[in-house]
């Protein structure tokens, strides 16, 4: 049987950075950036970082830079393939 908790769970409010990060990832998924060419991804990130800077004015420059790094990493494939699967068979 499960124990009953004597104290209620605490609800944590996400920080502005966490909200901006989640919004960035959501935009990446909705906008099709994952399939875009690298030069288009760079342009998209330039525009999106300006948008996030305006939307979250309390974020400092290092936090905006960190958001961009996280977003760019999110767009990179985990494993790069030299040839399509089954091409050598």
GUBANU-841404 format. One record per residue (C-alpha): residue in one letter; y, x, z; residue number from 0. Coordinates in steps of 0.05 Angstrom, whole numbers. Layout:
BEGIN
{node 'a',{Y,X,Z},NUM};
...
***
This chain:
BEGIN
{node 'x',{0,0,0},0};
{node 'x',{70,22,-14},1};
{node 'x',{118,39,42},2};
{node 'x',{180,-2,51},3};
{node 'x',{245,35,48},4};
{node 'x',{289,27,108},5};
{node 'x',{352,44,70},6};
{node 'x',{374,16,3},7};
{node 'x',{376,62,-58},8};
{node 'x',{443,93,-72},9};
{node 'x',{473,78,-139},10};
{node 'x',{506,139,-169},11};
{node 'x',{565,130,-216},12};
{node 'x',{561,176,-276},13};
{node 'x',{615,229,-282},14};
{node 'x',{664,229,-340},15};
{node 'x',{626,288,-370},16};
{node 'x',{560,249,-366},17};
{node 'x',{592,188,-398},18};
{node 'x',{621,230,-454},19};
{node 'x',{554,265,-465},20};
{node 'x',{517,200,-469},21};
{node 'x',{568,171,-516},22};
{node 'x',{563,234,-560},23};
{node 'x',{487,228,-564},24};
{node 'x',{493,154,-581},25};
{node 'x',{542,170,-637},26};
{node 'x',{496,224,-664},27};
{node 'x',{438,174,-669},28};
{node 'x',{480,118,-699},29};
{node 'x',{519,159,-750},30};
{node 'x',{460,194,-783},31};
{node 'x',{486,263,-767},32};
{node 'x',{415,289,-757},33};
{node 'x',{401,284,-832},34};
{node 'x',{469,311,-854},35};
{node 'x',{480,378,-886},36};
{node 'x',{505,433,-839},37};
{node 'x',{576,432,-869},38};
{node 'x',{579,356,-860},39};
{node 'x',{554,363,-788},40};
{node 'x',{609,413,-773},41};
{node 'x',{662,366,-801},42};
{node 'x',{632,307,-763},43};
{node 'x',{632,347,-698},44};
{node 'x',{704,369,-709},45};
{node 'x',{726,297,-715},46};
{node 'x',{682,271,-659},47};
{node 'x',{706,324,-610},48};
{node 'x',{778,303,-624},49};
{node 'x',{758,231,-611},50};
{node 'x',{722,249,-545},51};
{node 'x',{782,291,-523},52};
{node 'x',{827,230,-533},53};
{node 'x',{778,182,-501},54};
{node 'x',{764,226,-440},55};
{node 'x',{831,261,-426},56};
{node 'x',{808,284,-357},57};
{node 'x',{756,331,-389},58};
{node 'x',{779,403,-393},59};
{node 'x',{770,448,-454},60};
{node 'x',{707,483,-428},61};
{node 'x',{674,415,-417},62};
{node 'x',{691,392,-488},63};
{node 'x',{663,458,-514},64};
{node 'x',{599,447,-474},65};
{node 'x',{593,377,-502},66};
{node 'x',{597,405,-572},67};
{node 'x',{543,457,-557},68};
{node 'x',{498,403,-528},69};
{node 'x',{510,358,-589},70};
{node 'x',{497,414,-639},71};
{node 'x',{432,433,-603},72};
{node 'x',{411,361,-604},73};
{node 'x',{419,360,-680},74};
{node 'x',{377,422,-692},75};
{node 'x',{303,413,-705},76};
{node 'x',{256,439,-650},77};
{node 'x',{212,475,-700},78};
{node 'x',{236,496,-768},79};
{node 'x',{184,491,-823},80};
{node 'x',{182,539,-881},81};
{node 'x',{142,492,-926},82};
{node 'x',{125,418,-923},83};
{node 'x',{61,401,-886},84};
{node 'x',{1,402,-933},85};
{node 'x',{37,441,-988},86};
{node 'x',{-9,502,-982},87};
{node 'x',{-74,462,-981},88};
***
